[in-house]
Amino acid sequence: MRWSIEHKETWLHQTNPTVKLLLFLPMFIVIVFVHNPNVLINWTIGFTALFMLFSGYRMKHVLLFFVPFFFIFISTSSSMILFGKGETTWFRFGLIHVTEESFYRGVHLGFRTLLFAIFGLMFALTTKPVFLFYSLMQQAKLKPKYAYSFLAAIRLLPMMVEEFQTVHQALKVRRAAKAKGFRGKLELMKRYAIPLLSQSIRRAQRIAVAMEAKGFTNERARTFYYELTLGKYDVYLFVVICAIVAVGYYVAHAFPYVAIKDVR
């Protein structure tokens, strides 16, 4: 069972996965320690534009990817806005207490969530899992036994979904896909769990035998089918990220959207 969305390869797809990971991870840490909402708004605009222009996916697919994160943005920001603390009251009704401070903290928290989502989507949609682990083995010197274990696990996930659908259809034909009461639900869980577990064990055994037959060992000195190296696209990504961060920080202080610069 395979899921794939039509897209075109851009320079973001050509970036070395390890470099991309090493550039994105520090951004997660930096975002956590930035308390100026103007900076986060500018960064959100900049990295959203980068993602939309160079992800290689159609705009309707990009917007579809963003839908759940918009809901998360609304839920995280509204909870802080409606129930936060502050001194300048804008609205009060029962438990709801909206203040100027809580509003800016809520907006700040919402944009921080959006930035996390943008970096996560950008990495997931422009990086192939196979290339990621090959890059980690070649550039980050990750042990092959760990890398190939993760690759095998990722390979098994869609197969397990397909097996679950097969078991579900078989139970529906036998009119055994529904259950009532606590004991009935436990029995239904066994009907699903036992076939799936047995198939997973068999498949894992076959994979282990195949890897052993192909001479797989834990030696670091080994050849790779895909040779991944550093290139000009890694420099492009580094420059673009630095430019967005610098310009967003400058514009936030030169032309702020809101007067508050620290929501703590």
C-alpha positions as CSV (number, residue, x, y, z in Angstrom):
1,M,0.0,0.0,0.0
2,R,1.6,3.3,-1.1
3,W,0.6,6.9,-0.6
4,S,2.1,9.5,-2.9
5,I,1.1,13.0,-4.0
6,E,2.3,14.3,-7.3
7,H,5.0,16.9,-6.9
8,K,8.1,18.2,-8.7
9,E,11.7,18.1,-7.4
10,T,13.1,21.5,-6.3
11,W,16.4,22.5,-4.9
12,L,15.0,21.9,-1.4
13,H,14.7,18.2,-2.4
14,Q,18.3,18.2,-3.5
15,T,19.6,19.5,-0.2
16,N,21.6,17.0,1.9
17,P,19.1,15.6,4.5
18,T,21.7,15.7,7.3
19,V,22.5,19.4,6.6
20,K,18.8,20.1,6.5
21,L,18.3,18.4,9.8
22,L,21.3,20.3,11.4
23,L,19.9,23.6,10.1
24,F,16.3,23.0,11.2
25,L,16.9,21.6,14.7
26,P,18.7,24.8,16.0
27,M,15.7,26.8,14.7
28,F,13.4,24.9,16.9
29,I,15.5,25.9,19.9
30,V,15.8,29.5,18.8
31,I,12.1,29.9,18.3
32,V,11.5,28.7,21.9
33,F,13.6,31.5,23.3
34,V,12.3,34.3,21.1
35,H,9.6,36.3,23.0
36,N,9.0,39.1,20.5
37,P,5.7,38.4,18.6
38,N,6.8,40.7,15.7
39,V,9.9,38.5,15.1
40,L,7.8,35.3,15.0
41,I,5.2,36.9,12.7
42,N,8.0,37.9,10.2
43,W,9.7,34.5,10.4
44,T,6.3,32.8,9.8
45,I,5.7,34.8,6.7
46,G,9.2,34.2,5.4
47,F,9.4,30.5,6.0
48,T,5.8,30.0,4.8
49,A,6.8,31.7,1.5
50,L,9.9,29.5,1.3
51,F,7.8,26.3,1.8
52,M,5.0,27.3,-0.6
53,L,7.4,28.4,-3.4
54,F,10.0,25.5,-3.2
55,S,8.2,22.5,-1.7
56,G,7.3,21.3,-5.2
57,Y,3.7,20.6,-4.2
58,R,0.6,22.2,-5.6
59,M,-1.0,25.0,-3.7
60,K,-4.1,23.1,-2.9
61,H,-2.1,20.3,-1.4
62,V,0.0,22.8,0.7
63,L,-3.1,24.4,2.0
64,L,-4.5,21.0,2.8
65,F,-1.4,20.2,4.8
66,F,-1.8,23.4,6.8
67,V,-5.5,22.8,7.8
68,P,-4.8,20.8,11.0
69,F,-2.1,23.2,12.0
70,F,-4.5,26.2,11.6
71,F,-6.8,24.5,14.0
72,I,-3.9,23.9,16.4
73,F,-3.0,27.6,16.0
74,I,-6.5,28.6,16.9
75,S,-6.8,26.2,19.9
76,T,-3.4,27.1,21.4
77,S,-3.8,30.9,21.0
78,S,-7.4,31.0,22.1
79,S,-6.8,29.1,25.3
80,M,-4.1,31.6,26.3
81,I,-6.1,34.6,25.1
82,L,-9.4,33.6,26.9
83,F,-7.9,32.3,30.1
84,G,-4.6,34.0,30.5
85,K,-3.5,36.6,33.1
86,G,-2.9,40.3,32.7
87,E,-3.5,43.7,34.1
88,T,-5.2,45.6,31.2
89,T,-8.6,44.0,30.9
90,W,-10.3,44.0,27.5
91,F,-13.2,41.7,28.2
92,R,-14.5,39.7,31.1
93,F,-17.4,37.3,31.3
94,G,-17.5,34.5,33.9
95,L,-14.3,32.4,33.6
96,I,-13.4,34.2,30.4
97,H,-10.9,37.0,31.0
98,V,-9.3,38.6,27.9
99,T,-6.4,41.0,28.6
100,E,-3.9,42.9,26.5
101,E,-1.1,40.7,27.8
102,S,-3.0,37.4,27.4
103,F,-3.9,38.4,23.8
104,Y,-0.3,39.0,22.8
105,R,0.9,35.9,24.6
106,G,-1.8,33.9,22.8
107,V,-0.8,35.3,19.4
108,H,2.9,34.7,20.1
109,L,2.2,31.0,21.1
110,G,0.1,30.5,18.0
111,F,2.8,31.7,15.6
112,R,5.4,29.7,17.5
113,T,3.2,26.6,16.8
114,L,2.9,27.5,13.2
115,L,6.7,27.8,12.8
116,F,7.2,24.4,14.3
117,A,4.6,23.0,11.8
118,I,6.3,24.8,8.9
119,F,9.7,23.4,9.6
120,G,8.3,19.9,10.3
121,L,6.3,19.9,7.0
122,M,9.2,21.3,5.0
123,F,11.5,18.6,6.3
124,A,9.0,15.8,5.9
125,L,7.8,16.7,2.4
126,T,11.2,17.5,0.9
127,T,13.2,14.6,2.4
128,K,13.0,10.9,1.4
129,P,13.4,8.6,4.3
130,V,15.9,6.4,2.4
131,F,18.1,9.4,1.6
132,L,17.9,10.6,5.2
133,F,19.3,7.4,6.7
134,Y,21.9,7.0,3.9
135,S,23.0,10.6,4.7
136,L,23.1,9.9,8.4
137,M,25.3,6.9,7.8
138,Q,27.6,8.7,5.4
139,Q,27.8,12.2,6.8
140,A,26.8,11.7,10.5
141,K,28.5,8.3,10.8
142,L,25.4,6.6,12.2
143,K,25.9,2.9,12.7
144,P,24.3,0.9,9.8
145,K,22.5,-1.5,12.2
146,Y,20.4,1.4,13.5
147,A,19.9,3.1,10.2
148,Y,18.7,-0.1,8.4
149,S,16.5,-1.0,11.4
150,F,14.7,2.3,11.1
151,L,14.4,1.8,7.3
152,A,12.9,-1.6,7.8
153,A,10.5,-0.3,10.4
154,I,9.3,2.5,8.0
155,R,9.0,-0.1,5.3
156,L,6.8,-2.3,7.5
157,L,4.3,0.5,8.5
158,P,2.3,0.6,5.2
159,M,2.3,-3.2,5.1
160,M,0.8,-3.3,8.6
161,V,-1.9,-0.9,7.5
162,E,-2.7,-3.1,4.6
163,E,-2.7,-6.2,6.8
164,F,-5.1,-4.4,9.2
165,Q,-7.5,-3.7,6.3
166,T,-7.3,-7.3,5.2
167,V,-8.2,-8.6,8.7
168,H,-10.9,-6.0,9.0
169,Q,-12.5,-7.1,5.7
170,A,-12.3,-10.8,6.7
171,L,-14.0,-10.1,10.0
172,K,-16.7,-8.0,8.3
173,V,-17.4,-11.0,6.0
174,R,-17.8,-13.2,9.0
175,R,-19.9,-10.5,10.8
176,A,-17.3,-10.5,13.6
177,A,-16.1,-6.9,13.2
178,K,-18.3,-5.5,15.9
179,A,-18.5,-6.2,19.7
180,K,-20.6,-5.2,22.6
181,G,-19.5,-4.8,26.2
182,F,-16.1,-4.7,27.7
183,R,-15.3,-8.4,27.3
184,G,-16.6,-8.3,23.7
185,K,-14.2,-5.4,22.9
186,L,-11.3,-7.3,24.4
187,E,-12.1,-10.3,22.3
188,L,-12.3,-8.1,19.2
189,M,-8.9,-6.6,20.0
190,K,-7.5,-10.2,20.1
191,R,-9.0,-10.9,16.7
192,Y,-7.1,-8.0,15.3
193,A,-3.9,-8.3,17.4
194,I,-3.0,-12.0,17.0
195,P,-3.0,-12.1,13.1
196,L,-1.2,-8.8,12.9
197,L,1.4,-9.8,15.4
198,S,2.0,-13.2,13.8
199,Q,2.3,-11.6,10.3
200,S,4.8,-9.0,11.7
201,I,6.9,-11.7,13.3
202,R,7.0,-13.7,10.0
203,R,7.9,-10.6,8.0
204,A,10.6,-9.5,10.4
205,Q,12.1,-13.0,10.3
206,R,12.2,-12.9,6.5
207,I,13.8,-9.5,6.5
208,A,16.5,-10.7,9.0
209,V,17.2,-13.7,6.9
210,A,17.4,-11.6,3.7
211,M,19.8,-9.1,5.3
212,E,22.0,-11.9,6.6
213,A,22.0,-13.7,3.2
214,K,23.2,-10.4,1.5
215,G,26.2,-10.2,3.8
216,F,24.9,-7.4,6.1
217,T,27.3,-6.8,9.0
218,N,27.9,-4.0,11.5
219,E,31.1,-2.9,9.8
220,R,31.4,0.9,9.1
221,A,33.6,0.4,6.0
222,R,30.9,-0.5,3.5
223,T,29.6,0.6,0.1
224,F,26.3,2.3,-0.5
225,Y,23.9,2.2,-3.4
226,Y,23.2,6.0,-2.9
227,E,26.3,8.2,-2.5
228,L,25.2,11.5,-0.9
229,T,27.5,14.4,-0.7
230,L,27.5,18.1,0.3
231,G,26.7,20.5,-2.5
232,K,25.7,24.0,-3.5
233,Y,22.1,23.5,-2.5
234,D,23.2,23.1,1.1
235,V,24.8,26.5,1.0
236,Y,21.6,27.9,-0.6
237,L,19.5,26.7,2.2
238,F,21.9,28.0,4.9
239,V,22.0,31.5,3.2
240,V,18.2,31.6,2.8
241,I,17.6,30.6,6.4
242,C,20.1,33.2,7.7
243,A,18.6,35.9,5.4
244,I,15.0,35.2,6.6
245,V,16.1,35.2,10.2
246,A,18.1,38.4,9.9
247,V,15.6,40.3,7.8
248,G,12.7,39.2,10.0
249,Y,14.6,40.3,13.1
250,Y,15.4,43.7,11.6
251,V,11.9,44.4,10.3
252,A,10.4,43.4,13.6
253,H,12.4,46.2,15.4
254,A,12.3,48.8,12.6
255,F,8.6,48.4,11.6
256,P,6.9,46.5,14.5
257,Y,3.3,45.3,14.0
258,V,2.6,45.7,17.8
259,A,4.3,47.9,20.4
260,I,5.0,45.0,22.8
261,K,8.4,43.4,22.3
262,D,8.5,40.9,25.1
263,V,5.4,38.8,26.1
264,R,6.9,37.3,29.2
